[in-house]
Every structure is written in C-alpha cells, then in structure tokens.
Amino acid sequence: MRAGFPDFRLGSVLATSFTGTLSERHGDAVERIPTPRRLADWLVLNGLAVDSCTAAQLGLARELREAIHAAATAAAIGNPLPSAAVQVINDRSAQGRAAAILTLEGKRQWRLSPASPVEDALGVIAADAISIIAGERDGKLALCASPTCRAAFFDTSQSRTRKWCDMNTCGNRQKKARFTANHRKKPRPAE
C-alpha cells in the first residue's frame, strides 16, 4: 500500500472487486483510487499490469466502475439493467484489445497492447462484468447486508447465502456491533 491511501479490498471476482474501489457508498465513502497512480497500482495487483495512467483514463475507469455497480445492483435485486450503465460496460468491453495468454505454469495472463494498456485493462474488467451480470458463471450477484456499504458482490459460496461483500470489513463490523448491542442489554450479575 502506498502511504496515505486506504488498502485495496481485493476479492476473487475482478469486476466486483473493481467496484469495491469505492466503498461505504451509503456512509462515509472511501475512494481507493483517488489518483491515476492508484488506479495503476490496483490494475497491477489484479494481473493487468500498466506502467502509468492519465487523469482521463482514471475518469474512464471510474465511469466503468459506477456502471458496473449500477448494473450489478440492478441484477442482484431483479430490476431491469440501466441502459446507460449497459452502454458504458459494452463500450469499454468493445474498445479493449487485451489477449488472454497461457503461461508455462498453466495460468491465464492478460497481454495488454502497448498503445492502450489502461483501456485494454478496462476492457477485461468490462468483459468480466458482462459474464457475471449475464449469469454465465457459477454464482449469484448479491448486495452487502451492511447498510452503509450495499456493495454488489458475486457470491460463490455453496449455499449462495453470503451476506457480506467482505467478511474482514463489513462482516466483522456488523458482528462487532451486534455483540456490543447484546452485551449492553444483558444485566450484570449481582456481586
């Protein structure tokens, strides 16, 4: 982590992890990619290595992030997908020219073009969003039960009943609040 910036919340699903770069949307919002350099850092951590990023590319990334969040939220609650969000996701996906390559270790890696690596990376993220929103992957979209978060996440648990976008943050915070509230209610034993 670079000094002065909040940690990234990394998940196993690229598109919903990307929407997590803005958390606590219904509380005191936490922006995790406030600068072009932080966007480049996030992309590198997620296997989409870029050397640098411009302010304009950061704007495109944030626009995509919000479009994915809007579409994933609508899908999670069974509402029609917002057409403006779908257009942004489709545009970013179509503009990307990344190629999936197989490493000698048997892993998939993304090769981004030298001419537009950030746009290519955004295309990979958009394509990932399309696959989860379209229901092509095993799992389901859900919304975090935290009233201040409400992040869309992709639930791949066996029962598909996960409540929190991240157990280490939202889940622990809610469990701690419940414990504290229950502890206050219990009368203290007489000494």
Summary of the structure (lengths in Angstrom):
residues: 191
radius of gyration: 18.6
end to end distance: 49.2
largest distance: 74.4
contacts: 565
relative contact order: 0.15
helix: 46%
strand: 10%
